[in-house]
């Protein structure tokens, strides 16, 4: 079957394209931003990529158009598809109808930590020789790719996003996956462009809960009022808790980041890794509880996590120049920003942290979470906020006004080169520059490293 995928360079749709190709389909696709690394991955698999959404792509005559949620009404190709009555389906529905039936689906949902927890879970299954299929919104250093598919393999780990499915299907993506094992990692208000309030998101999560069989398992944290409300609306599956007072608990981390794992108060072993932060210990507990449901002995899972190499764009050290370390992190929600800063602060002690933030998600651009930013950035010694004043990524609020509670520690810029110059001027040897964005941020990481190196050269 020939599939033509609209929005193919997004992480989810690009991964879906790789899976479809591995399943034996001919795959072509289009997007407005055909660029590496996704374009490289797709081209290596023989997938033809077309720039833009021209109606002339109807001449490809595919058997089915698979539509990503970046596609809207008014899109020239989509309008031509509708006018001609051609067959089309959303990406999540195609995956749920054609790839996931018969699989043991392990879905990881939640406002934060989906990519990291999915990667941990997939790695546990990989390291214990179950060699799972997976579709994850990032690249774990150990797994090398974001998606993999072998039709002979039953476990399938999927990052289960609550964002809407397509312009013609406003349900959350994850209702199409029908997992046997589900991690509900946490639940906060997000996606202000889609959901009016937290209650609306809770309804979508309960739709997910309704699809899990009685023999399934739901892994969720203790002390989450939103998830407690979701479960209280009806639950037909086993629930397993993690965190404080939960069935799965983590002991305090030592100076090297190692921590003990307990199940029902009984020590199971120690995870020895370099990852920091309470959030990563909680992610690990959730992954271990889910892997157990797929047949992994907890001791083997703990051993696997001790060899877990982390995920790209999750506190990823991009380089050091002039004694200044530059990190890349995907944090873009106030809770994630605060958690990421707390993890780095525990790691570096009293060393200075320079936070460089791009509020790029739809929720952040709309300003729904703007009031929480000053508190979330308290652990940074200096804050540099990049906010475009016009164009696709323009902010709907004034960062100078919002960040005023931080006083002289905070400054904002609408020009990337000016931002780089300001950070370079402020940074000194021993500092840690933490860049946080859910986009490419104009390649700011490389620009900062280059500028810092040039400054070092001119100084000497």
N, C-alpha and C positions, 0 to 999 in steps of 0.2 A: 504494500500500500504506500502511496506517495502522500506524505504529510507536509504541508506548508505552514510554518509556525510564525505567527505574528508576534513581535516582541521577543525575538529569540535570544538577544544578548543579555537579558535579565538573568540573574542567578538561577531562579527557579525554572524559567522557560529554557535557558541554555542547558541546564541539567536534564530537563525533560527531553530535549532534542538528542542528547547523548544516549539516554536510555532508549528512546525510540529507535535510534540507529542500531544499538546493540540488540534490540528485539527483531531486527531484520527489515525495518521499514526504510524506504527511501525518504530522506529528510532534506528539505530546503527551508530557508527562513529569511525574514527581513526585520529590520529595526532602523531607528533613526540614528543610532550610535553604534556602528559596527566597529569595535576596537578591541585590542588585547586587554586582559588575557583570555576572555571568553571566546572572542573571534578566533584566536589561535587554536584553542581546544577544539572548536567546532570544525575548523578547516582541516585539522589533522585527521579528523574522522570522515573526511570527504563530504562534509555538509556545505552546500552552496549558500552563500550569504549575499543578500541584496540590500543595498542602502536605501532606506526610505520605504514608504507605503504606497507606491504608485499603483493605480488601478490596472496598469498594463500587466501586472503580475497574474492577472486572471489567465493569461495565455499559458501559464505553467500547467493549468488543468490538473491540479492535485485531486486526489480522492477525498481529501478532507482538509479544511483549514482549522488549525488549532490556535486559539486566540488567548493571548496573555492579558492581564488586567491593566496593562498600560494603554491598551487600545480603547479609544472612546468613539462615540458617534461623531461623524464629521471626518473621520479618518478615511482618505480616498479609497483605499483598498477595501476597508470594511464596508463602506457604502456600496461599492461595486458587488461585493459578496451578497449583501442583502438584496440588492436590486435584481441580481440574476438567480437568486434562490439556491446558491451553492451551499453545500453542507459545511457546517462549522460547529465547533464545540470548544468549551474552555479547556485550558491546560489541566487544571486539577481534575475535571470530570473525565478527560481522556485517560489520565493516569489511573484514576479510580476504576474505570470500566475495563481497561485493557492490560494493565500491568499488575495491579495489586490483588485482584481476586486469587485466592489460594495461597497468598503469602501470609507469613506471620508478620503483620505490620506493627512496628514499634514507633509510635508517634510522640514527638516531643513538642509540647505546646507551652505557652507562657509569654508574658510581656518581655521578660529578660532571660538571657542565657540559653536560648533555643539552639543556637549554632554550636556553642561550646559543649552543651550537654549531649546533643546529637552526635557530635564528633567523639566525645568520650565513649558513648554507648556503642557506636560503630567500631571504634578501636578495640573495646573489650571483646566484642564478637569476632573481630578480625584476629586479635592476638590469641584467642582461644580456638582458632581454626574453624570458625563457622563461616568466615568469608562472606559477610552480609552484602546484600544490595543496599544502596543508600542514595538519598537525594537531600543534600545539606546546603544551607545558604552560605557556606564558606568552605575553606580548604584547610583540613587538619594536616599538619606537617607530616604525620605518619601515613595518612591515607593518600596524599598527593593530589587527589582530584575531588571535586565536589559531588560527583554522581558516578554510580557504577551499577551495571545490571547484567546478571546471568540468569536466564529463565529457569535454570536447574536449581537455583538457590532459593530457600524459603524465607529466611529472615530478611526484612526490608525496613531499614531505619529511615524515617522521614522527618524533617523539620516541619512542624505543623503550624502554619501561620494562620492567625485569625483575620487577616486582611481579606477584603472581599474577593470573590472568585473572578468576576468579569463584569463588564458593563451591563450584561444581560442576566447575571446571576449574582445577587447581592449577598448570598450566604458566604460565611467564612470558608476559605479554601479547605480547612481541615475536615469539614463534614463529608468530603468526598473520599476520605482515606479509610474509614472503617477499621480502626486499629484493634488489635487484640491486647496490646500493651500500650498504655498511654501515660506519659509524664505530664502533669499539669504543674509546671515549675513555680509559677507565681501568677498573680493577676492584678494589674493596675490599669488605670485609665490611660489610653493611648489612641492613636489613629483618630484624631479629632475631625479629620476630613470625612470619616466613614461613620463613626459612632457618636451619638449625641451625649452619652453618659456611660458610666461604668456598668449600670444595669443592662444596657444593650449588649455589652461585651459578655457579661455573665450569661445572658440568654444564648449567645452563640456557643459558649463553652458547654452549656448544658445540652445543646444539640449534639455536640461531640460526645458527651457522656452517654447520651441515649443510643449511640451507635456501637458501643463497646459491649461484647457478649458477656453472658453470665460467667463464663470461664475465663474472662479477661481480668486484667489487673490495672488499677489506676494508682499511680504513684504521685503523692502530693505532699506539700509541706504542712507542718503544724503551724498554728497561729497565722492563718491567712483567712481573714473574714470573708473576702470575696469568694474564694474557692469553697469555703464552708457553706456559703449561701448556694453556690452552684450544686454541690452534692446534696444539700438539704432539699432541693427541688426534685430529687429522685435519683437513685443510684442502684444499679442491678449487678454490679461487678465487685470483686474484691478490691478493697482500698488498703494501701500500704503507705504509712507516713514516714517522713524523714525530717530531721532537724530537732530542735529542743523538745524534749519529752516525746519524740517520735520513736517508731520501731527501729529506724536506722539513725544512728547518731555519729557525730564526728568529735573526737577529742581535740583539744587545742593544738595548734600547729607549733612545732619547735622552731628554732632559729633557721633551719634549712627548709621549712615548709612542710615537713612530714607530719602526718597525723594518724591517730588510731581510729579504726572503724569499729563500731559496736552495733550488734543486732540484738534487740530485746535485752540490752544491758550486758551482753556477752561479747568480749573482744574477738574480732574476726581476723585482725591483722593490721598492718600499718602501710599506708600509702606513702611512698618516699618519692617526692617529686619537687621540682623547683617552682611550681605554680603557687602564687600567693593568694590570699584573700579568703574571707569566710564564704563568699559567693561561690568560689571554685570548690570548696569542700562540700557545700550543699549540692552543687551540680554533680559532684562525684557520687554522693549518696544516692541521688535520684537515678543516675546511670547504673549503679550497682544493683539497686532494687529492680530496675527494669530488666537488666541482663539476667538476673536470677530467674525471672519469669520465662525467659527464653532458654533456660536450662544451664546457665553458667554458674558453677560453684563460686560462692562469694570470695573464697580465698584466691581462686584463679583470676577473678575480676580485679581484686585488689592488686595482685601482682601485675596485671596488665596495665592498670592505671599508673603504676610506678614507672612504666616505660612510655607514658603518654607524652608526646612532644609539643602539645599546645596547638593553637589554631592561629592562622594568619589573621592579622588585623585585630587580635585580642591581646593587648599589651605587647605588641610585637616590636622588638628593638630594631629600628630601621638603620641605625648607624650611630657612630660617634665621631664628632669633629671638634677640634679645639677643646677636648675634655668635656664636651657637652653631649649627653645621650638624647637621641630623638626617638620617641616611641609613636606607634600608630595604634589607635584603638577605635572600635566601631561605636563606642558609647554616644548616644544621641538623645536619651531620655534622662531627665534629672536624676532619677534613681540610679540608672546605670552610670552616669557621670560621677555621682557621689561615691558609688561602690568602687569604681575604677580608681578614683583618686585615693580612696582609703587603702586599697590594695598597694598602690605605688608608695604611699606614705609609710606603710608598715615596712616596705622593702628598703626604702632609702633613708629612713630615719629623719634627721633634721636637715638633710640636704634640700636645696631649693627646688620647687616644682613650678615650672611655667606651663600653665594650661592654655592650649590653643584650640578654640572651639568654633566649629561651624554648625549652627543650628539649621540643618538642611532638611530634616524630615517634614512632611506635611504638617504634622502636629506642632512641631517647633516653629515652623514658619508662620502658622496661624496665631501663635502666641498663647495657645491653651495651657502650656506648661511654663511660660516665661517667668511667672512670679516665683517659681520654685528654684530658678537658676542660681541666685545669689547664695542660698543655703547649700546647694549641691556643690558649689565651687569653693567652699570655705577652706578646704585643706590646701588649696593652691596658694603659692606665694605671690604669683602674678597671673592675671587672666587676660588673654588677648582674644577678642571675639570678632569673627569675620561675618559680616552681614551685608549681602548685596542690597542696594537701595532700589534696584529695578531688575526686570528680567524674570526668568523662570523661577529662580531661587531667591527672589526678594523677600525680605522679612516684612511681616505685617505689624511690627512693633519696633520701638526705638531701643537698641541695646544699651545706649548710654543711660537712659532713664531706668531701664530694668536692672542694670548692674550697678547703679549708684550706691546701694548699700555696701558694696565692696570698697568704696572710696577710691583712692589713687592706685589701688592694686589692679583695677580693671580698666581696660581701654578697648575701643572698637574701631574697626576699619572696614571700608567697603572696596578697598583696592588691595589685591593680593600682594603686590610687590611692596607696598607700604607696610603691610602686616609682617612680611618676611624681614624687612629692614628693622622694624621695631623689636621683633623677637631677637634678632641677631645682635642688636645693640644692647639689649637687656641681659642676654645670656652671658654667663661666665663659667670657666672650668669648674666641673663638679656639679653643674645644674642638670636637671632632667626636664626635657621638653616633652610634654604629653599632648599629642595632637588627637582630637576627638571629632569624628564625623562619620556619617553613614554613606558618604560619597567619596569621590576621588580627591576632593578639596584642591583641585588644580595642581596636583603634584607637589603640594607644599612641603612634604617631608624631604624630598630631594632638593628642593630650592633652599630649605633651611640648612641642610647639611652642606650644600655647595657654598652658601653664604658664610656659614661658620668657618669652613675650611679656608675660604679666601681671606676672611678677617684674621685668622691665625697666621696666614702667610704674610699679610701686610704688617701685622704686629711684629713678627720676627724680622 
